[in-house]
Amino acid sequence: MLETSQDLFYLVLAFSILWFTVFLCITLYYVIRLLRQTNEVFSDFREKVTHAMSIFTFLKSKAVSEAVKGVVGAVKKRKTKNKK
């Protein structure tokens, strides 16, 4: 099987390439997991920001409607004062 030193070199080289490939596959697996988790975190963050923006929009519209009610009430008060 190992007749020359070149045969030993090829055997060691084959095992080295095999272990490098295994290491590369494991590294690629963990990188893909990391990217997937990062994507999930950003998706959750986007959902929460969208929810917060909808709450702020609702509160803004509620504040505007209350302000309009106050202005309308003040105008009605003045009209009733001026009529008397």
N, CA, C and O atoms as a printed pandas DataFrame, in Angstrom:
     atom_number atom_name residue_name chain_id  residue_number  x_coord  y_coord  z_coord
0              1         N          MET        A               1    0.830   -1.186    0.000
1              2        CA          MET        A               1    0.000    0.000    0.000
2              3         C          MET        A               1    0.877    1.253    0.000
3              4         O          MET        A               1    0.732    2.096   -0.885
4              5         N          LEU        A               2    1.760    1.392    0.947
5              6        CA          LEU        A               2    2.636    2.557    1.008
6              7         C          LEU        A               2    4.027    2.142    0.532
7              8         O          LEU        A               2    4.880    1.740    1.323
8              9         N          GLU        A               3    4.224    2.246   -0.746
9             10        CA          GLU        A               3    5.509    1.821   -1.299
10            11         C          GLU        A               3    6.526    2.951   -1.310
11            12         O          GLU        A               3    7.726    2.720   -1.164
12            13         N          THR        A               4    6.036    4.182   -1.486
13            14        CA          THR        A               4    6.955    5.320   -1.515
14            15         C          THR        A               4    6.455    6.385   -0.551
15            16         O          THR        A               4    5.343    6.308   -0.029
16            17         N          SER        A               5    7.282    7.353   -0.335
17            18        CA          SER        A               5    6.880    8.467    0.532
18            19         C          SER        A               5    5.799    9.317   -0.136
19            20         O          SER        A               5    5.035   10.007    0.540
20            21         N          GLN        A               6    5.743    9.262   -1.442
21            22        CA          GLN        A               6    4.706   10.010   -2.155
22            23         C          GLN        A               6    3.331    9.397   -1.861
23            24         O          GLN        A               6    2.351   10.135   -1.760
24            25         N          ASP        A               7    3.234    8.100   -1.725
25            26        CA          ASP        A               7    1.972    7.452   -1.361
26            27         C          ASP        A               7    1.514    7.917    0.022
27            28         O          ASP        A               7    0.330    8.184    0.230
28            29         N          LEU        A               8    2.436    8.012    0.949
29            30        CA          LEU        A               8    2.109    8.516    2.287
30            31         C          LEU        A               8    1.641    9.969    2.212
31            32         O          LEU        A               8    0.690   10.364    2.887
32            33         N          PHE        A               9    2.313   10.743    1.394
33            34        CA          PHE        A               9    1.918   12.144    1.208
34            35         C          PHE        A               9    0.490   12.241    0.678
35            36         O          PHE        A               9   -0.303   13.043    1.172
36            37         N          TYR        A              10    0.160   11.429   -0.322
37            38        CA          TYR        A              10   -1.190   11.458   -0.890
38            39         C          TYR        A              10   -2.239   11.014    0.131
39            40         O          TYR        A              10   -3.342   11.560    0.164
40            41         N          LEU        A              11   -1.905   10.042    0.948
41            42        CA          LEU        A              11   -2.824    9.587    1.987
42            43         C          LEU        A              11   -3.066   10.691    3.020
43            44         O          LEU        A              11   -4.207   10.956    3.397
44            45         N          VAL        A              12   -2.011   11.315    3.462
45            46        CA          VAL        A              12   -2.140   12.420    4.428
46            47         C          VAL        A              12   -2.897   13.583    3.803
47            48         O          VAL        A              12   -3.727   14.211    4.460
48            49         N          LEU        A              13   -2.617   13.869    2.552
49            50        CA          LEU        A              13   -3.316   14.944    1.845
50            51         C          LEU        A              13   -4.806   14.641    1.725
51            52         O          LEU        A              13   -5.631   15.536    1.907
52            53         N          ALA        A              14   -5.159   13.410    1.427
53            54        CA          ALA        A              14   -6.570   13.017    1.318
54            55         C          ALA        A              14   -7.283   13.187    2.656
55            56         O          ALA        A              14   -8.392   13.719    2.702
56            57         N          PHE        A              15   -6.656   12.740    3.746
57            58        CA          PHE        A              15   -7.266   12.920    5.064
58            59         C          PHE        A              15   -7.367   14.398    5.439
59            60         O          PHE        A              15   -8.346   14.815    6.058
60            61         N          SER        A              16   -6.385   15.171    5.075
61            62        CA          SER        A              16   -6.421   16.609    5.366
62            63         C          SER        A              16   -7.568   17.275    4.621
63            64         O          SER        A              16   -8.284   18.104    5.184
64            65         N          ILE        A              17   -7.740   16.916    3.368
65            66        CA          ILE        A              17   -8.846   17.484    2.587
66            67         C          ILE        A              17  -10.182   17.033    3.164
67            68         O          ILE        A              17  -11.129   17.817    3.224
68            69         N          LEU        A              18  -10.264   15.783    3.586
69            70        CA          LEU        A              18  -11.492   15.276    4.201
70            71         C          LEU        A              18  -11.835   16.066    5.462
71            72         O          LEU        A              18  -12.973   16.506    5.624
72            73         N          TRP        A              19  -10.856   16.251    6.364
73            74        CA          TRP        A              19  -11.114   16.990    7.599
74            75         C          TRP        A              19  -11.406   18.462    7.336
75            76         O          TRP        A              19  -12.228   19.064    8.028
76            77         N          PHE        A              20  -10.752   19.034    6.360
77            78        CA          PHE        A              20  -11.045   20.423    6.001
78            79         C          PHE        A              20  -12.470   20.548    5.484
79            80         O          PHE        A              20  -13.159   21.517    5.801
80            81         N          THR        A              21  -12.921   19.583    4.694
81            82        CA          THR        A              21  -14.290   19.592    4.178
82            83         C          THR        A              21  -15.299   19.452    5.307
83            84         O          THR        A              21  -16.319   20.141    5.316
84            85         N          VAL        A              22  -15.026   18.572    6.254
85            86        CA          VAL        A              22  -15.920   18.407    7.406
86            87         C          VAL        A              22  -15.976   19.708    8.202
87            88         O          VAL        A              22  -17.058   20.164    8.574
88            89         N          PHE        A              23  -14.831   20.297    8.461
89            90        CA          PHE        A              23  -14.782   21.570    9.180
90            91         C          PHE        A              23  -15.551   22.649    8.426
91            92         O          PHE        A              23  -16.286   23.425    9.038
92            93         N          LEU        A              24  -15.391   22.707    7.123
93            94        CA          LEU        A              24  -16.084   23.701    6.304
94            95         C          LEU        A              24  -17.596   23.497    6.351
95            96         O          LEU        A              24  -18.347   24.471    6.419
96            97         N          CYS        A              25  -18.047   22.259    6.315
97            98        CA          CYS        A              25  -19.486   21.972    6.391
98            99         C          CYS        A              25  -20.065   22.382    7.744
99           100         O          CYS        A              25  -21.146   22.968    7.811
100          101         N          ILE        A              26  -19.349   22.074    8.809
101          102        CA          ILE        A              26  -19.818   22.451   10.145
102          103         C          ILE        A              26  -19.866   23.969   10.278
103          104         O          ILE        A              26  -20.828   24.517   10.815
104          105         N          THR        A              27  -18.848   24.636    9.799
105          106        CA          THR        A              27  -18.819   26.100    9.849
106          107         C          THR        A              27  -19.963   26.691    9.039
107          108         O          THR        A              27  -20.616   27.634    9.486
108          109         N          LEU        A              28  -20.209   26.155    7.872
109          110        CA          LEU        A              28  -21.300   26.633    7.027
110          111         C          LEU        A              28  -22.645   26.424    7.709
111          112         O          LEU        A              28  -23.524   27.282    7.625
112          113         N          TYR        A              29  -22.811   25.295    8.378
113          114        CA          TYR        A              29  -24.045   25.022    9.110
114          115         C          TYR        A              29  -24.287   26.082   10.189
115          116         O          TYR        A              29  -25.395   26.606   10.310
116          117         N          TYR        A              30  -23.261   26.393   10.962
117          118        CA          TYR        A              30  -23.423   27.384   12.024
118          119         C          TYR        A              30  -23.635   28.788   11.466
119          120         O          TYR        A              30  -24.376   29.573   12.058
120          121         N          VAL        A              31  -23.019   29.115   10.369
121          122        CA          VAL        A              31  -23.238   30.427    9.745
122          123         C          VAL        A              31  -24.681   30.537    9.264
123          124         O          VAL        A              31  -25.317   31.578    9.434
124          125         N          ILE        A              32  -25.197   29.471    8.667
125          126        CA          ILE        A              32  -26.588   29.485    8.201
126          127         C          ILE        A              32  -27.547   29.613    9.378
127          128         O          ILE        A              32  -28.524   30.357    9.296
128          129         N          ARG        A              33  -27.283   28.899   10.476
129          130        CA          ARG        A              33  -28.123   29.030   11.678
130          131         C          ARG        A              33  -28.093   30.449   12.216
131          132         O          ARG        A              33  -29.127   30.996   12.600
132          133         N          LEU        A              34  -26.910   31.044   12.245
133          134        CA          LEU        A              34  -26.769   32.408   12.739
134          135         C          LEU        A              34  -27.550   33.383   11.866
135          136         O          LEU        A              34  -28.230   34.268   12.385
136          137         N          LEU        A              35  -27.461   33.232   10.565
137          138        CA          LEU        A              35  -28.188   34.115    9.657
138          139         C          LEU        A              35  -29.697   33.928    9.793
139          140         O          LEU        A              35  -30.448   34.901    9.720
140          141         N          ARG        A              36  -30.142   32.703    9.987
141          142        CA          ARG        A              36  -31.573   32.449   10.162
142          143         C          ARG        A              36  -32.076   33.108   11.447
143          144         O          ARG        A              36  -33.139   33.729   11.451
144          145         N          GLN        A              37  -31.320   32.974   12.529
145          146        CA          GLN        A              37  -31.721   33.596   13.791
146          147         C          GLN        A              37  -31.730   35.112   13.671
147          148         O          GLN        A              37  -32.613   35.777   14.213
148          149         N          THR        A              38  -30.752   35.656   12.964
149          150        CA          THR        A              38  -30.712   37.099   12.748
150          151         C          THR        A              38  -31.934   37.551   11.961
151          152         O          THR        A              38  -32.529   38.582   12.272
152          153         N          ASN        A              39  -32.303   36.790   10.955
153          154        CA          ASN        A              39  -33.481   37.127   10.166
154          155         C          ASN        A              39  -34.741   37.080   11.024
155          156         O          ASN        A              39  -35.606   37.946   10.893
156          157         N          GLU        A              40  -34.858   36.082   11.903
157          158        CA          GLU        A              40  -36.014   35.990   12.788
158          159         C          GLU        A              40  -36.066   37.171   13.753
159          160         O          GLU        A              40  -37.141   37.707   14.018
160          161         N          VAL        A              41  -34.922   37.576   14.274
161          162        CA          VAL        A              41  -34.880   38.722   15.188
162          163         C          VAL        A              41  -35.340   39.984   14.466
163          164         O          VAL        A              41  -36.124   40.762   15.010
164          165         N          PHE        A              42  -34.854   40.189   13.242
165          166        CA          PHE        A              42  -35.268   41.368   12.491
166          167         C          PHE        A              42  -36.748   41.311   12.132
167          168         O          PHE        A              42  -37.414   42.346   12.127
168          169         N          SER        A              43  -37.271   40.145   11.835
169          170        CA          SER        A              43  -38.702   40.018   11.541
170          171         C          SER        A              43  -39.532   40.377   12.769
171          172         O          SER        A              43  -40.513   41.113   12.666
172          173         N          ASP        A              44  -39.139   39.856   13.930
173          174        CA          ASP        A              44  -39.842   40.201   15.167
174          175         C          ASP        A              44  -39.745   41.691   15.451
175          176         O          ASP        A              44  -40.721   42.311   15.872
176          177         N          PHE        A              45  -38.583   42.260   15.223
177          178        CA          PHE        A              45  -38.395   43.692   15.450
178          179         C          PHE        A              45  -39.297   44.501   14.523
179          180         O          PHE        A              45  -39.917   45.472   14.955
180          181         N          ARG        A              46  -39.375   44.107   13.248
181          182        CA          ARG        A              46  -40.248   44.813   12.305
182          183         C          ARG        A              46  -41.701   44.736   12.736
183          184         O          ARG        A              46  -42.425   45.728   12.658
184          185         N          GLU        A              47  -42.140   43.557   13.193
185          186        CA          GLU        A              47  -43.516   43.406   13.657
186          187         C          GLU        A              47  -43.794   44.314   14.851
187          188         O          GLU        A              47  -44.843   44.955   14.915
188          189         N          LYS        A              48  -42.864   44.370   15.787
189          190        CA          LYS        A              48  -43.068   45.199   16.974
190          191         C          LYS        A              48  -43.065   46.682   16.623
191          192         O          LYS        A              48  -43.846   47.450   17.184
192          193         N          VAL        A              49  -42.205   47.088   15.710
193          194        CA          VAL        A              49  -42.180   48.487   15.285
194          195         C          VAL        A              49  -43.475   48.834   14.561
195          196         O          VAL        A              49  -44.031   49.913   14.768
196          197         N          THR        A              50  -43.959   47.931   13.715
197          198        CA          THR        A              50  -45.220   48.165   13.012
198          199         C          THR        A              50  -46.366   48.280   14.007
199          200         O          THR        A              50  -47.232   49.143   13.866
200          201         N          HIS        A              51  -46.372   47.415   15.009
201          202        CA          HIS        A              51  -47.414   47.471   16.035
202          203         C          HIS        A              51  -47.334   48.788   16.818
203          204         O          HIS        A              51  -48.357   49.422   17.077
204          205         N          ALA        A              52  -46.132   49.190   17.188
205          206        CA          ALA        A              52  -45.959   50.451   17.919
206          207         C          ALA        A              52  -46.401   51.635   17.062
207          208         O          ALA        A              52  -47.030   52.567   17.562
208          209         N          MET        A              53  -46.072   51.596   15.772
209          210        CA          MET        A              53  -46.483   52.693   14.885
210          211         C          MET        A              53  -48.006   52.750   14.764
211          212         O          MET        A              53  -48.580   53.838   14.714
212          213         N          SER        A              54  -48.660   51.600   14.716
213          214        CA          SER        A              54  -50.123   51.609   14.639
214          215         C          SER        A              54  -50.723   52.164   15.932
215          216         O          SER        A              54  -51.730   52.871   15.893
216          217         N          ILE        A              55  -50.112   51.849   17.073
217          218        CA          ILE        A              55  -50.596   52.409   18.343
218          219         C          ILE        A              55  -50.412   53.919   18.356
219          220         O          ILE        A              55  -51.319   54.649   18.757
220          221         N          PHE        A              56  -49.244   54.400   17.920
221          222        CA          PHE        A              56  -49.010   55.840   17.885
222          223         C          PHE        A              56  -49.954   56.533   16.912
223          224         O          PHE        A              56  -50.423   57.637   17.191
224          225         N          THR        A              57  -50.239   55.911   15.788
225          226        CA          THR        A              57  -51.181   56.490   14.827
226          227         C          THR        A              57  -52.569   56.576   15.440
227          228         O          THR        A              57  -53.261   57.581   15.275
228          229         N          PHE        A              58  -52.983   55.526   16.147
229          230        CA          PHE        A              58  -54.280   55.535   16.810
230          231         C          PHE        A              58  -54.341   56.639   17.863
231          232         O          PHE        A              58  -55.318   57.385   17.933
232          233         N          LEU        A              59  -53.289   56.739   18.685
233          234        CA          LEU        A              59  -53.271   57.776   19.723
234          235         C          LEU        A              59  -53.267   59.170   19.119
235          236         O          LEU        A              59  -53.894   60.085   19.652
236          237         N          LYS        A              60  -52.564   59.332   18.012
237          238        CA          LYS        A              60  -52.526   60.630   17.339
238          239         C          LYS        A              60  -53.908   60.993   16.816
239          240         O          LYS        A              60  -54.357   62.127   16.989
240          241         N          SER        A              61  -54.586   60.047   16.181
241          242        CA          SER        A              61  -55.929   60.332   15.665
242          243         C          SER        A              61  -56.892   60.604   16.811
243          244         O          SER        A              61  -57.774   61.455   16.698
244          245         N          LYS        A              62  -56.724   59.875   17.925
245          246        CA          LYS        A              62  -57.573   60.103   19.098
246          247         C          LYS        A              62  -57.330   61.503   19.668
247          248         O          LYS        A              62  -58.279   62.198   20.033
248          249         N          ALA        A              63  -56.069   61.915   19.744
249          250        CA          ALA        A              63  -55.748   63.248   20.261
250          251         C          ALA        A              63  -56.302   64.328   19.341
251          252         O          ALA        A              63  -56.812   65.344   19.814
252          253         N          VAL        A              64  -56.205   64.117   18.037
253          254        CA          VAL        A              64  -56.731   65.099   17.085
254          255         C          VAL        A              64  -58.245   65.187   17.215
255          256         O          VAL        A              64  -58.805   66.284   17.195
256          257         N          SER        A              65  -58.912   64.046   17.348
257          258        CA          SER        A              65  -60.373   64.083   17.469
258          259         C          SER        A              65  -60.791   64.765   18.772
259          260         O          SER        A              65  -61.776   65.504   18.790
260          261         N          GLU        A              66  -60.061   64.529   19.856
261          262        CA          GLU        A              66  -60.376   65.208   21.119
262          263         C          GLU        A              66  -60.130   66.712   20.998
263          264         O          GLU        A              66  -60.893   67.511   21.542
264          265         N          ALA        A              67  -59.077   67.096   20.292
265          266        CA          ALA        A              67  -58.804   68.521   20.096
266          267         C          ALA        A              67  -59.907   69.164   19.273
267          268         O          ALA        A              67  -60.337   70.277   19.574
268          269         N          VAL        A              68  -60.365   68.480   18.248
269          270        CA          VAL        A              68  -61.457   69.010   17.420
270          271         C          VAL        A              68  -62.723   69.120   18.250
271          272         O          VAL        A              68  -63.451   70.105   18.125
272          273         N          LYS        A              69  -63.007   68.132   19.097
273          274        CA          LYS        A              69  -64.178   68.205   19.971
274          275         C          LYS        A              69  -64.083   69.414   20.897
275          276         O          LYS        A              69  -65.074   70.109   21.123
276          277         N          GLY        A              70  -62.897   69.661   21.426
277          278        CA          GLY        A              70  -62.710   70.814   22.305
278          279         C          GLY        A              70  -62.930   72.122   21.576
279          280         O          GLY        A              70  -63.553   73.036   22.116
280          281         N          VAL        A              71  -62.427   72.224   20.354
281          282        CA          VAL        A              71  -62.610   73.448   19.568
282          283         C          VAL        A              71  -64.080   73.635   19.234
283          284         O          VAL        A              71  -64.600   74.746   19.342
284          285         N          VAL        A              72  -64.755   72.572   18.833
285          286        CA          VAL        A              72  -66.185   72.662   18.508
286          287         C          VAL        A              72  -66.971   73.046   19.750
287          288         O          VAL        A              72  -67.888   73.863   19.667
288          289         N          GLY        A              73  -66.636   72.480   20.890
289          290        CA          GLY        A              73  -67.317   72.834   22.136
290          291         C          GLY        A              73  -67.091   74.292   22.495
291          292         O          GLY        A              73  -68.022   74.962   22.942
292          293         N          ALA        A              74  -65.879   74.801   22.312
293          294        CA          ALA        A              74  -65.591   76.204   22.610
294          295         C          ALA        A              74  -66.353   77.118   21.663
295          296         O          ALA        A              74  -66.860   78.158   22.083
296          297         N          VAL        A              75  -66.439   76.749   20.404
297          298        CA          VAL        A              75  -67.178   77.564   19.432
298          299         C          VAL        A              75  -68.656   77.571   19.790
299          300         O          VAL        A              75  -69.291   78.623   19.708
300          301         N          LYS        A              76  -69.215   76.458   20.177
301          302        CA          LYS        A              76  -70.630   76.398   20.572
302          303         C          LYS        A              76  -70.878   77.254   21.806
303          304         O          LYS        A              76  -71.901   77.933   21.895
304          305         N          LYS        A              77  -69.945   77.225   22.762
305          306        CA          LYS        A              77  -70.082   78.040   23.972
306          307         C          LYS        A              77  -70.122   79.518   23.627
307          308         O          LYS        A              77  -70.943   80.271   24.150
308          309         N          ARG        A              78  -69.221   79.922   22.737
309          310        CA          ARG        A              78  -69.185   81.337   22.347
310          311         C          ARG        A              78  -70.465   81.739   21.635
311          312         O          ARG        A              78  -70.975   82.839   21.842
312          313         N          LYS        A              79  -70.981   80.857   20.801
313          314        CA          LYS        A              79  -72.220   81.173   20.089
314          315         C          LYS        A              79  -73.365   81.349   21.071
315          316         O          LYS        A              79  -74.169   82.269   20.925
316          317         N          THR        A              80  -73.449   80.479   22.071
317          318        CA          THR        A              80  -74.531   80.594   23.051
318          319         C          THR        A              80  -74.335   81.834   23.919
319          320         O          THR        A              80  -75.325   82.442   24.327
320          321         N          LYS        A              81  -73.107   82.229   24.215
321          322        CA          LYS        A              81  -72.855   83.449   24.991
322          323         C          LYS        A              81  -73.242   84.676   24.181
323          324         O          LYS        A              81  -73.858   85.608   24.700
324          325         N          ASN        A              82  -72.874   84.667   22.901
325          326        CA          ASN        A              82  -73.164   85.821   22.050
326          327         C          ASN        A              82  -74.652   85.966   21.788
327          328         O          ASN        A              82  -75.112   87.090   21.589
328          329         N          LYS        A              83  -75.420   84.909   21.778
329          330        CA          LYS        A              83  -76.864   84.978   21.538
330          331         C          LYS        A              83  -77.589   85.562   22.737
331          332         O          LYS        A              83  -78.632   86.194   22.565
332          333         N          LYS        A              84  -77.083   85.376   23.926
333          334        CA          LYS        A              84  -77.757   85.867   25.131
334          335         C          LYS        A              84  -77.539   87.304   25.266
335          336         O          LYS        A              84  -78.024   87.915   26.218
